Structure formats: C-alpha cells, structure tokens
Amino acid sequence: MDSLIVQCPACGTKNNIPLAKQHLAPKCGRCKTRLSLQGQALPVPLTDGNFAAFVTSAPLPVVVDCYSPTCGPCRMLAPVIDRLAGRYWGRAIMAKLDTSHNPATAAHYQIRGVPTLLFFKNGRLADQLIGAAAEAHLAQRIEALCD
C-alpha cells in the first residue's frame, strides 16, 4: 500500500493521500478542507533511490525503521512503528527501509543488524537504536527528537 484513503470530515469525499506526502498538510480535493491523519498515518516506504532526498528535505524529524522481511524481531516491531506513525503525525515522520532490497543505504549507515532505528533531525542523523525496543521507550526517544 503506497497511499491512504481519507474521508473529508466536511464534505465526505474520499481522498487518496500518497504515503510519501502525508506529512505535507493534505487537503480535500473537492472542498480544500485540511485533512488530519492523526491515528491513520503509516510509515513512508523508502528506497536507496529516495532515502537521502526524503530525509534531508523533510520538514519534521524522521524515524527510519531499517528492517528485513525475514527478521522475526522486525516483524514484531512493525505494528509498533505503524501505531507510532499515527500517534506522531504532524510532529514526526515514521519511515521504513527494507535493508535486504536497499543495501546501499544500509551500508552507508553501517547497519549490521536489524531492526535498526535511525533518528534524523534537520536532515542529520541524531540518534540510532539497534534491536527491538518497547513502544514506550520508542515514544520517549521520539518525544526527545521532537523537542
């Protein structure tokens, strides 16, 4: 899934919001009412091709979940990352990078184990967490990043 379907609270129109643009204050295509994705936002899928441009141009802090689809702890962490994306919409952007299909970015950040979380602020790496962590701990790290 590369987009969200969000119903406008004003006119009821269903809007297709691309995941990569969900943080850009989306508006209804019909009545131009601002749409809130609080609780609905999902992590933005990144690749070697768009990673650097996305992270450096993001207007909010970015948390990237570097994972592999065959990793058990990564699969356990995925729903936590999804919940955090909805919880922190408008304050931070959650993203994900499949390291098995995007080895250049993984090598650039010297990711040797997954899951690894990369925390970016103002386009620069601010923090890194290796291994699965509890949702409360991740929320604390994100809160510190947003301050």
HELIX and SHEET records of a PDB file:
HELIX    1   1 LEU A   19  LYS A   21  5                                   3    
HELIX    2   2 PHE A   51  SER A   57  1                                   7    
HELIX    3   3 GLY A   72  ARG A   87  1                                  16    
HELIX    4   4 PRO A  103  HIS A  108  1                                   6    
HELIX    5   5 GLU A  135  CYS A  146  1                                  12    
SHEET    1   A 2 SER A   3  GLN A   7  0                                        
SHEET    2   A 2 LYS A  14  PRO A  18 -1                                        
SHEET    1   B 5 VAL A  44  LEU A  46  0                                        
SHEET    2   B 5 ILE A  93  ASP A  98  1                                        
SHEET    3   B 5 VAL A  62  TYR A  67  1                                        
SHEET    4   B 5 THR A 116  LYS A 121 -1                                        
SHEET    5   B 5 ARG A 124  ILE A 130 -1                                        
END                                                                             
